Amino acid sequence: MIASLLLTKDNVYVKEDGTLPLRPDFDKDLLTGLAKGLTVSKKGYEMLPNSIKKEVFCYSGNVVQPQYPVTIPEIEEWADIILVVRSTELCRGKEFRMDSFELMLRQKDIEIYKRKTNG
């Protein structure tokens, strides 16, 4: 399962003031393209911008596993591949730990991580 995540240079996904990091111009289109037509959890749905809500389906009952993980716990549990879009900001806030993932590719504003395998 693939997920996308907007992080600062120091892996912060929500700044101390509760706002999201500044996103590169392409980030919203990337998120929309990845999630389009897929089902997200109710909690994930509530977090998405209205423009993306129009493109996804929301589970109305108990979610076992969404097709597209949106929340941090969902990404940590279910994502096999994470496309990390990097903000140029450095700040304090909630940090995403990459302990379960290994870097596969790093470009200017985007990185690809794969879940580590045992063995």
C-alpha positions in Angstrom: 0.0 0.0 0.0 1.3 3.4 -0.9 0.9 6.6 1.2 2.2 10.2 0.9 3.4 12.4 3.7 4.4 16.1 3.8 7.4 16.5 6.2 9.8 19.3 7.0 13.5 18.9 6.6 13.6 17.5 10.2 10.6 15.1 9.7 7.9 17.3 11.4 4.4 16.7 10.0 2.5 19.1 12.3 4.1 22.3 13.6 3.9 23.4 17.2 1.1 25.8 16.3 -0.9 23.0 14.9 -0.5 24.0 11.2 1.0 21.9 8.4 4.4 22.6 6.9 4.5 24.7 3.8 4.0 22.4 0.8 5.7 22.5 -2.6 3.3 23.5 -5.4 3.0 19.9 -6.7 2.0 18.3 -3.4 -1.8 18.7 -3.5 -2.0 17.4 -7.0 0.2 14.4 -6.1 -2.0 13.6 -3.1 -5.1 13.9 -5.2 -3.8 11.7 -7.9 -2.7 9.0 -5.4 -5.9 8.9 -3.5 -8.4 9.4 -6.4 -11.1 6.8 -6.4 -9.8 5.0 -3.3 -11.4 4.5 0.1 -10.1 6.3 3.1 -11.0 6.0 6.8 -13.6 8.4 8.3 -10.9 10.0 10.4 -8.6 10.4 7.3 -11.5 11.8 5.3 -12.1 14.5 7.9 -8.5 15.6 7.6 -8.5 16.0 3.8 -9.1 19.3 2.0 -12.5 19.6 0.4 -11.0 19.4 -3.1 -9.6 15.9 -2.3 -12.7 14.8 -0.4 -14.5 15.0 -3.8 -12.1 12.5 -5.3 -12.2 9.7 -2.6 -14.7 7.4 -0.9 -15.2 7.4 2.9 -15.8 4.3 4.9 -19.0 4.8 6.9 -18.5 1.9 9.2 -15.6 0.4 11.1 -12.5 0.4 9.0 -10.3 -2.7 9.0 -7.9 -1.2 6.5 -8.4 1.8 4.1 -7.2 1.6 0.5 -5.3 4.8 1.0 -3.9 5.6 4.5 -4.2 9.2 5.5 -3.7 9.5 9.3 -0.2 9.0 10.9 -1.3 5.7 12.7 -2.6 4.3 9.4 0.6 5.2 7.5 2.7 3.7 10.3 0.7 0.5 10.3 -0.2 -0.1 6.7 2.0 1.8 4.2 4.6 -0.3 2.4 5.8 2.6 0.4 5.8 6.3 1.5 6.3 9.2 -0.9 7.7 11.9 1.3 7.2 15.4 0.0 9.7 17.7 1.7 8.9 21.2 2.9 11.9 23.6 3.1 11.0 24.5 6.6 12.8 23.6 9.8 10.6 23.7 12.9 9.5 22.0 16.1 6.4 19.9 16.2 5.2 16.3 15.9 7.9 14.2 14.2 7.3 11.2 12.0 9.8 8.4 12.9 11.2 6.5 10.0 12.3 3.5 12.1 10.3 1.0 10.1 11.3 2.4 6.7 14.4 2.7 4.6 15.2 5.3 2.0 15.1 4.1 -1.6 15.3 7.4 -3.6 15.9 11.0 -2.7 15.3 13.9 -5.2 15.0 17.6 -4.6 11.5 17.8 -3.0 10.5 14.1 -2.9 11.8 10.9 -1.3 10.6 7.3 -1.6 10.8 5.0 1.5 10.1 1.3 1.6 9.0 -0.6 4.7 11.9 -2.6 6.1 11.6 -6.3 5.8 12.7 -8.8 8.5 15.6 -10.9 7.3 
